[in-house]
Amino acid sequence: MNVEKMTNSGVREFERKCRIGHIERAQKIGVRFVVTSDSDVQLKLHPYNEHGDVEFVSRSATKTLSERDQVARFLSLLIMYLVIPPIFSIFSLSPFSEIVAG
């Protein structure tokens, strides 16, 4: 397998650009991308090789939340934690509601 780092390719200091050569069936390569974007980007993979017998095994593509989304999720969970148990204590309909209310 031929993997070469591209130099003088016009990338910024913190970016890396590599060229992956021909990959045969018995060879393996793993790639992990960490990217940021303001828009919702859909990942499109090219899961075959026209020139060789290559099997494509996809792992999951995950998206992380931005800091704003993480804070919003945390605050909504905090509000639910502070509001829902007292509601159960007001409407003590069963022993279960007393357990939930604390």
C-alpha positions, 0 to 999 in steps of 0.5 A: 500500500502506498500512503504519502504525505502531500507537501506544498499542497496549499494546506494550512499549518494545522492541516494534513493532506495525504494520498492513499494509493491502491489498496488490495483486499488483504490490506487494511486502512483506518481513517478518522476525521475530526471536522467542524462546520456551521452547516449540517454536513452529510458524509458520503463514502465511496465504498468500492474500488473499480480497480481491485477487489476491495471490501468496505467495512463501515463504522459509525459516523458520529456527530458531536454537539456544539458547546451551545447544544451541550449547555442547552441539553444540560439546562433542560435536564437540570430543569426537569430534575428540579421540577418533576420530583416536586410535582410527584410529591404534590400528587402523591397518588401511590407509594411510587410517587413518594419514592420518585419525589424523594 
